[in-house]
Amino acid sequence: MRTSMFTVRDWAGNSTMKHSTLPDAELRALLTLRLVPGIGPRLLAAILERFGTATAALGATPSQLATVPHLRAEVVDKLSHAIGSAEVDAELALMSRYAASVLARGTPEYPASMLPFPGMPPVLYLRGDYRPTDERAVGIVGSRDATSQGLKMAKRLAEGLARAGFTVISGLARGIDGAAHQGALDAGGRTLAVMANGLATIYPPEHDRMADAMIARGGLISEATMGQKPQPGLFPARNRLISALSRAVVLVEAREKSGALHTAVHAAEQGRPVLAMPGSLDNPLAAGCHELIRKGAILCRGLDDVLEAVADPLVLKPRQGSLFDVPAVEDEKKEANVVPPPIAPVPPPQLDGASLAIWNALADGALFIDELGSRSELSPAELNRTLFQMEMGRTVRKMPGNRIERRG
């Protein structure tokens, strides 16, 4: 059984080989499915879930394919004519030309940090290399039209993270993204860019030389096919990948309505710590960061705050015994405030530790935030951070009067 292999030119122009554990036939089958009009990452994932491999899917009958949810008849018809298509040969040629490889779900190369989350693309394209050490990564995102101070803060933070052994992840965009990538490179570290277009094109074009340096010390990642041009609809998916690949996400300058805020929301939904750097109240580019901090994001003053957040994740593990065990304390007042475990519906599966304590404390209905803190036995800082995460994940909501309730 042959495995995939692509020619790569190193900096001296010598030919090297890029290996993958994915068999050649399966790679071609994956690309065949991915290139069929109407089959995007989510539908491809559903097809692979149904048949196990892309090769098996291509060998399925139309009636078998019809059992895949949301796979329309016209797409099945296109699929039957796609096997051996010139489009697959052209895609493979582009991959060879740009020394790109595929990270496929189910292979050792696929990022382990993405495995827990539903809806992740089963196929990623890569220029450069993705290493197990890149699981130790922090995302830095922010405004494209950042101020000089914002660029300085992002670059300085990325330099510190790189020297601390973290991979810096961003989106290769102008502004904060570019400053973060450059900071990691300047510090001699690794950096990865998640792109909203195919890897045959560097966007924006002025980052072409920086992208070359990143391929040598990290890489470029995309779920888009090689020749895909940038489109607005691809950026939200890109933002979700940035947060999934990161242990924490730091926001440096963002307006109140900004694509970078979407990355923060995704991070909260995925249980990642979300940090935001404050700025001047007169700076509209700080408004998004201030809103996140108001909602419970971690105030980021510099490297130490990020290292602390990564070392102490927001979603805490339960302590030994029940979260609601009555402690043997002499203080009768403290003992009286302990609430026995309520009989409650099954909590959402992503809740654990602090978030589960909040969910259980809300079993009898909405609570004022001070009462919720008492019942959940969380510190004010921990309570606010976890509530931010749960609100972003749509498991609780704030009501008038500073009360919190479960979402139905």
C-alpha positions as CSV (number, residue, x, y, z in Angstrom):
1,M,0.0,0.0,0.0
2,R,1.6,3.3,-1.1
3,T,1.4,6.4,1.0
4,S,1.2,9.9,-0.2
5,M,4.4,11.7,-1.1
6,F,5.0,15.2,-2.5
7,T,8.2,16.8,-3.7
8,V,9.4,19.7,-1.6
9,R,12.3,22.1,-2.4
10,D,14.3,23.2,0.6
11,W,16.0,26.6,0.9
12,A,19.0,25.4,-1.0
13,G,16.8,24.1,-3.8
14,N,17.4,20.5,-3.0
15,S,14.5,18.0,-3.5
16,T,13.1,16.5,-0.4
17,M,10.0,14.4,0.1
18,K,7.0,15.2,2.2
19,H,5.4,12.0,3.6
20,S,1.9,11.3,4.9
21,T,0.4,8.1,6.4
22,L,-2.6,8.5,4.1
23,P,-2.6,5.9,1.3
24,D,-2.5,7.4,-2.2
25,A,-5.8,5.9,-3.2
26,E,-7.5,7.3,-0.1
27,L,-6.0,10.7,-0.7
28,R,-7.3,10.8,-4.2
29,A,-10.7,9.6,-3.1
30,L,-10.8,12.4,-0.4
31,L,-9.9,15.0,-2.9
32,T,-12.5,13.7,-5.3
33,L,-15.2,14.1,-2.7
34,R,-14.0,17.5,-1.6
35,L,-13.9,18.9,-5.1
36,V,-17.5,17.9,-6.0
37,P,-19.7,21.0,-6.1
38,G,-22.0,20.9,-3.1
39,I,-19.8,18.9,-0.9
40,G,-18.2,21.1,1.7
41,P,-16.4,20.1,4.9
42,R,-19.5,19.3,6.9
43,L,-21.1,17.2,4.3
44,L,-17.8,15.5,3.7
45,A,-17.6,14.6,7.4
46,A,-21.1,13.1,7.2
47,I,-20.2,11.0,4.2
48,L,-17.1,9.7,6.0
49,E,-19.1,9.0,9.1
50,R,-21.5,6.9,7.0
51,F,-19.0,4.9,4.9
52,G,-15.8,5.0,7.0
53,T,-13.4,5.9,4.2
54,A,-13.5,8.1,1.1
55,T,-12.7,5.1,-1.0
56,A,-15.7,3.2,0.3
57,A,-17.9,6.2,-0.3
58,L,-16.8,6.4,-4.0
59,G,-17.7,2.7,-4.3
60,A,-21.2,3.2,-2.8
61,T,-24.3,3.0,-4.9
62,P,-26.6,6.0,-5.4
63,S,-29.2,4.4,-3.1
64,Q,-26.5,4.0,-0.4
65,L,-25.3,7.6,-0.9
66,A,-28.9,8.7,-0.5
67,T,-28.8,7.6,3.1
68,V,-26.4,10.4,4.0
69,P,-28.3,13.3,5.6
70,H,-28.5,16.5,3.5
71,L,-26.8,14.8,0.5
72,R,-29.0,16.0,-2.4
73,A,-29.8,13.9,-5.5
74,E,-28.1,16.3,-7.8
75,V,-24.9,16.1,-5.7
76,V,-25.0,12.3,-5.8
77,D,-25.3,12.6,-9.6
78,K,-22.2,14.9,-9.8
79,L,-20.3,12.5,-7.5
80,S,-20.9,9.5,-9.9
81,H,-19.2,11.5,-12.7
82,A,-16.3,12.8,-10.6
83,I,-14.2,9.6,-10.3
84,G,-10.9,10.0,-12.2
85,S,-11.8,13.6,-13.0
86,A,-9.2,16.1,-14.3
87,E,-10.0,18.4,-11.4
88,V,-8.4,15.9,-9.0
89,D,-5.3,15.7,-11.2
90,A,-5.2,19.5,-11.2
91,E,-5.5,19.7,-7.4
92,L,-2.7,17.1,-6.9
93,A,-0.6,19.2,-9.3
94,L,-1.1,22.3,-7.3
95,M,-0.3,20.4,-4.1
96,S,2.9,19.2,-5.6
97,R,3.8,22.7,-7.0
98,Y,3.3,24.4,-3.6
99,A,4.6,21.4,-1.5
100,A,1.3,21.0,0.2
101,S,0.0,18.0,2.1
102,V,-3.2,16.9,3.6
103,L,-4.0,16.4,7.3
104,A,-6.9,13.9,7.3
105,R,-9.0,13.0,10.4
106,G,-8.1,9.5,11.5
107,T,-4.4,9.9,10.7
108,P,-1.6,10.7,13.2
109,E,-1.0,14.0,11.4
110,Y,-4.4,15.5,12.2
111,P,-4.3,18.0,15.0
112,A,-5.4,16.3,18.2
113,S,-6.7,19.6,19.7
114,M,-9.5,19.5,17.1
115,L,-10.8,16.0,17.7
116,P,-13.1,16.8,20.7
117,F,-15.2,19.3,18.7
118,P,-18.1,18.4,16.3
119,G,-18.2,20.0,12.9
120,M,-14.4,20.2,12.4
121,P,-13.3,19.7,8.8
122,P,-12.1,16.1,8.1
123,V,-9.5,17.4,5.7
124,L,-7.0,20.2,6.1
125,Y,-4.4,21.4,3.6
126,L,-1.0,22.3,4.9
127,R,2.1,24.1,3.6
128,G,5.0,23.6,6.0
129,D,4.7,21.1,8.9
130,Y,2.5,20.6,11.9
131,R,4.2,19.0,14.9
132,P,2.9,17.5,18.1
133,T,4.5,20.5,19.9
134,D,2.2,22.8,18.0
135,E,-0.6,21.5,20.3
136,R,0.9,24.0,22.8
137,A,-0.4,27.0,21.0
138,V,-1.9,30.4,21.7
139,G,-4.1,32.3,19.3
140,I,-3.6,36.1,18.9
141,V,-6.3,37.9,16.9
142,G,-7.4,41.5,16.4
143,S,-8.2,44.4,14.1
144,R,-6.8,44.7,10.6
145,D,-6.6,48.5,11.0
146,A,-4.8,48.3,14.4
147,T,-3.0,51.3,16.0
148,S,0.7,51.4,16.3
149,Q,0.3,50.6,20.0
150,G,-1.9,47.6,19.3
151,L,0.7,46.3,16.8
152,K,3.4,46.7,19.4
153,M,1.5,44.9,22.1
154,A,0.6,42.0,19.7
155,K,4.2,41.6,18.5
156,R,5.6,41.8,22.1
157,L,3.2,39.2,23.3
158,A,3.9,36.8,20.4
159,E,7.7,37.2,21.1
160,G,7.2,36.3,24.7
161,L,5.0,33.3,23.9
162,A,7.5,32.0,21.3
163,R,10.4,32.3,23.8
164,A,8.3,30.4,26.3
165,G,7.9,27.5,23.8
166,F,4.4,28.2,22.5
167,T,3.4,28.2,18.9
168,V,1.6,31.4,17.9
169,I,-1.5,31.0,15.8
170,S,-3.4,33.7,13.8
171,G,-5.0,34.3,10.5
172,L,-2.2,36.1,8.4
173,A,-4.5,39.1,8.0
174,R,-3.2,42.7,8.0
175,G,-2.8,44.4,11.4
176,I,-2.7,42.3,14.6
177,D,-2.5,39.0,12.8
178,G,0.6,40.0,10.9
179,A,2.2,41.5,14.0
180,A,1.7,38.3,15.9
181,H,3.2,36.1,13.2
182,Q,6.2,38.5,12.9
183,G,6.8,38.6,16.6
184,A,7.0,34.8,16.8
185,L,9.4,34.7,13.8
186,D,11.6,37.4,15.3
187,A,11.9,35.4,18.5
188,G,13.0,32.3,16.6
189,G,9.7,30.5,17.4
190,R,7.0,28.7,15.5
191,T,3.9,30.2,14.1
192,L,0.9,28.9,12.1
193,A,-1.6,30.8,10.0
194,V,-5.1,29.5,9.4
195,M,-6.2,31.0,6.1
196,A,-9.7,31.6,4.6
197,N,-8.5,30.8,1.1
198,G,-6.6,28.1,-0.8
199,L,-2.9,27.7,-0.1
200,A,-2.0,28.4,-3.8
201,T,-2.6,32.1,-3.0
202,I,-1.1,34.2,-0.2
203,Y,-3.6,36.8,1.0
204,P,-2.9,39.6,1.6
205,P,-0.1,39.6,-1.0
206,E,2.1,41.9,1.0
207,H,2.6,39.0,3.5
208,D,4.1,36.7,0.8
209,R,7.7,36.9,2.2
210,M,6.4,36.4,5.8
211,A,4.5,33.4,4.7
212,D,7.6,31.9,3.2
213,A,9.4,32.3,6.5
214,M,6.4,30.7,8.3
215,I,6.5,27.7,6.0
216,A,10.0,27.1,7.2
217,R,9.1,27.5,10.9
218,G,5.5,26.4,11.1
219,G,3.1,26.5,8.3
220,L,-0.1,27.6,6.6
221,I,-3.3,25.7,7.1
222,S,-6.6,25.9,5.3
223,E,-9.8,23.8,4.9
224,A,-10.3,25.4,1.4
225,T,-9.2,23.7,-1.7
226,M,-5.9,24.8,-3.2
227,G,-7.2,27.3,-5.7
228,Q,-10.1,28.8,-3.6
229,K,-10.0,32.6,-3.6
230,P,-10.9,34.6,-0.4
231,Q,-14.6,34.9,0.2
232,P,-16.4,36.5,3.1
233,G,-18.2,33.3,4.0
234,L,-14.9,31.5,4.6
235,F,-13.7,33.8,7.4
236,P,-16.1,32.5,10.2
237,A,-14.9,28.9,9.6
238,R,-11.3,30.2,9.7
239,N,-11.9,31.8,13.0
240,R,-13.3,28.6,14.5
241,L,-10.2,26.7,13.4
242,I,-7.9,29.3,15.0
243,S,-9.6,28.8,18.4
244,A,-9.8,25.0,18.1
245,L,-6.0,24.8,17.4
246,S,-5.2,27.1,20.4
247,R,-5.1,26.5,24.1
248,A,-6.2,30.1,24.7
249,V,-7.2,33.1,22.5
250,V,-6.0,36.6,23.1
251,L,-7.8,39.6,21.6
252,V,-5.7,42.7,20.9
253,E,-7.8,45.6,19.6
254,A,-11.2,44.9,18.1
255,R,-14.2,47.0,17.4
256,E,-17.5,46.1,19.0
257,K,-18.6,44.3,15.8
258,S,-15.5,42.5,14.6
259,G,-14.6,39.2,13.0
260,A,-12.0,38.8,15.8
261,L,-14.8,38.7,18.3
262,H,-16.2,35.7,16.5
263,T,-12.9,33.9,17.3
264,A,-13.4,34.7,21.0
265,V,-17.0,33.4,20.9
266,H,-15.8,30.2,19.3
267,A,-13.0,29.8,21.9
268,A,-15.6,30.2,24.7
269,E,-17.8,27.6,23.1
270,Q,-14.9,25.2,22.9
271,G,-13.9,25.8,26.5
272,R,-10.8,27.8,25.7
273,P,-9.7,30.7,28.0
274,V,-10.5,34.0,26.3
275,L,-8.2,37.0,27.2
276,A,-8.6,40.6,26.1
277,M,-6.1,43.5,26.2
278,P,-7.6,46.8,27.4
279,G,-7.0,50.1,25.7
280,S,-8.0,53.7,25.9
281,L,-11.7,54.5,26.4
282,D,-11.4,56.9,23.5
283,N,-10.1,54.2,21.2
284,P,-12.9,52.6,19.2
285,L,-10.6,49.7,18.5
286,A,-10.6,48.9,22.2
287,A,-14.4,48.7,22.5
288,G,-14.6,45.0,21.6
289,C,-11.9,44.1,24.1
290,H,-13.6,46.1,26.9
291,E,-17.0,44.4,26.2
292,L,-15.4,41.0,26.5
293,I,-13.7,42.0,29.7
294,R,-17.1,43.3,31.0
295,K,-18.6,39.9,30.2
296,G,-15.9,38.0,32.1
297,A,-13.0,37.6,29.7
298,I,-9.6,37.5,31.4
299,L,-7.9,40.9,31.5
300,C,-4.6,40.5,29.7
301,R,-1.8,42.9,30.8
302,G,0.9,40.8,29.2
303,L,2.6,37.5,28.9
304,D,2.2,36.4,32.6
305,D,-1.6,36.6,32.3
306,V,-1.6,34.4,29.3
307,L,0.7,31.8,30.9
308,E,-1.4,31.8,34.0
309,A,-4.6,31.2,31.9
310,V,-3.1,28.4,29.9
311,A,-1.7,26.7,33.1
312,D,-5.0,27.0,34.9
313,P,-7.8,26.3,32.4
314,L,-11.2,28.0,32.9
315,V,-13.0,24.7,32.8
316,L,-11.9,23.2,36.1
317,K,-11.9,19.6,37.2
318,P,-14.3,18.7,40.0
319,R,-12.6,18.3,43.4
320,Q,-12.8,14.9,45.2
321,G,-16.3,14.0,46.2
322,S,-19.5,15.9,45.3
323,L,-19.3,19.6,44.4
324,F,-22.1,20.0,47.0
325,D,-20.7,17.9,49.9
326,V,-21.3,19.8,53.1
327,P,-17.8,20.5,54.5
328,A,-16.9,19.8,58.1
329,V,-16.3,23.4,59.2
330,E,-16.8,25.0,62.5
331,D,-18.3,28.2,61.0
332,E,-22.1,27.4,61.2
333,K,-22.9,30.4,59.0
334,K,-20.8,29.0,56.2
335,E,-22.2,25.5,56.8
336,A,-25.8,26.9,56.5
337,N,-25.0,28.4,53.1
338,V,-24.2,25.1,51.5
339,V,-26.9,23.9,49.2
340,P,-27.7,20.2,48.7
341,P,-27.6,18.8,45.2
342,P,-30.8,19.6,43.4
343,I,-32.7,17.2,41.2
344,A,-32.0,18.7,37.7
345,P,-32.2,17.8,34.1
346,V,-29.2,16.2,32.5
347,P,-26.7,19.1,31.9
348,P,-25.2,19.8,28.5
349,P,-22.3,17.4,27.9
350,Q,-19.6,20.2,27.6
351,L,-20.2,21.3,31.2
352,D,-17.6,20.3,33.8
353,G,-16.2,21.6,37.0
354,A,-17.0,25.3,37.6
355,S,-19.6,25.4,34.7
356,L,-21.3,22.3,36.1
357,A,-21.5,23.8,39.6
358,I,-23.2,26.9,38.1
359,W,-25.6,24.8,36.1
360,N,-26.6,22.8,39.2
361,A,-27.0,25.9,41.3
362,L,-29.5,27.3,38.8
363,A,-31.8,24.2,39.1
364,D,-34.5,26.1,41.0
365,G,-34.5,29.1,38.6
366,A,-32.8,32.4,38.1
367,L,-30.4,33.7,40.8
368,F,-28.8,37.1,41.5
369,I,-25.1,36.9,40.7
370,D,-24.0,37.2,44.4
371,E,-26.3,34.3,45.4
372,L,-25.1,32.2,42.5
373,G,-21.5,32.7,43.7
374,S,-22.5,31.6,47.1
375,R,-24.3,28.5,45.9
376,S,-21.7,27.5,43.4
377,E,-18.9,28.1,45.9
378,L,-16.9,29.9,43.2
379,S,-14.7,33.0,43.7
380,P,-16.0,36.2,42.0
381,A,-13.2,36.1,39.4
382,E,-13.8,32.4,38.6
383,L,-17.6,32.9,38.6
384,N,-17.4,35.8,36.1
385,R,-15.0,34.0,33.8
386,T,-17.1,30.9,33.7
387,L,-20.3,32.8,33.2
388,F,-18.7,34.5,30.2
389,Q,-17.8,31.1,28.8
390,M,-21.3,29.7,29.4
391,E,-23.1,32.8,28.0
392,M,-21.0,32.5,24.9
393,G,-21.8,28.8,24.7
394,R,-25.5,29.6,25.1
395,T,-26.1,27.5,28.2
396,V,-27.0,30.4,30.5
397,R,-28.2,34.0,29.9
398,K,-28.3,37.2,31.8
399,M,-31.6,38.8,32.7
400,P,-32.6,42.3,33.9
401,G,-31.5,43.0,37.4
402,N,-28.2,41.2,37.1
403,R,-29.8,37.7,37.4
404,I,-28.7,34.6,35.7
405,E,-30.8,31.7,34.4
406,R,-30.4,28.5,32.4
407,R,-31.2,28.6,28.7
408,G,-34.0,26.2,27.8
